[in-house]
Amino acid sequence: MALNSKNVGLNSKNILSPKTSQKIMNSIFIISGIITVLILICLIGYILVMGLPVVNLNFIFSDPIDSGASGGIFPMIISSIYVTLIAGVVATPLGIGGAIYLVEYASKSKLTRFVRFGAEILASIPSIVYGLFGLAFFVTAIGLGWSILSGGLILAIMALPTIFRVSEVTISTIPNSYREASYALGATKWKTIYMVVLPAAIPGILTGVILGMTRAISEAAAVMFAVGSSLSMPNTIFDSGRPLPLHLYILATEGISLENAYGTAAVLVIIVLSVTLITNFLVERYQMKIMGK
């Protein structure tokens, strides 16, 4: 027994104090955060340093020449806007509606677990698989052909699980006291959802929408087989187009113009950063408003 007590005493001396372990973990978390920020700065900084010298008004607002070896990227910007808008219009109501149904209406069952599992599977499928599905279903089976609409629909399917899962988690975290107070005032279930739950969940829902849309606007593999690769300006959603990520991929892999590829990448990064920063600013303003600040 004496030997055991001595061993316990030796082991207890080797255990770190709570303050020491807390300091160690804080240091690990801080270092991890710094490394993440440095990687982001290096990546974005390199793209901007290499690409910004190419970017000017003529590059942004002119058409490509010689398959993109010279000229600008204006048709590609318009194509990216089209496919992203289509993806947002289709995926946002479906994702938010599905989240509302699972949280507010559906009971816990095998079906709801299957839906959540299916959303997670959809989020993990490689982009190239989505592209092949778009080619087989939207382009060939339905007959939409290589078009902006086909590309936008396949991007909507890609963005849907992100919007759905983030919206579901956000809505489920709204306190039940909000709903109970609304019911006590005589509101119906739908009015409670529309007037109480959704306004409180808007910041999180918008975050999910932006995550889905930024993924959509930056995809090349998914739209490669669905949107076509036309360099001309798409006049309607049934015309073929070439979004910015696909144009960047073709310029870089086919050796057409590495300089213009960096310029296209810089424009794409600026668009994504601008959308993200503006959305975060609006979300913060909305949160301050509902909190009365």
PELINJO-V946805 format. One record per helix or strand of 2 or more residues. SS is the DSSP state (A for helix, B for strand). FROM is the first residue (numbers start at 1). TO is the last residue. Records with the same first field share a line. If there is no record, write none. Layout:
# PELINJO-V946805
SS=FROM-TO + FROM-TO
This chain:
# PELINJO-V946805
A=2-14 + 18-51 + 57-61 + 66-68 + 74-105 + 110-124 + 127-141 + 148-172 + 176-184 + 189-217 + 221-224 + 244-253 + 258-290
B=64-65 + 70-71
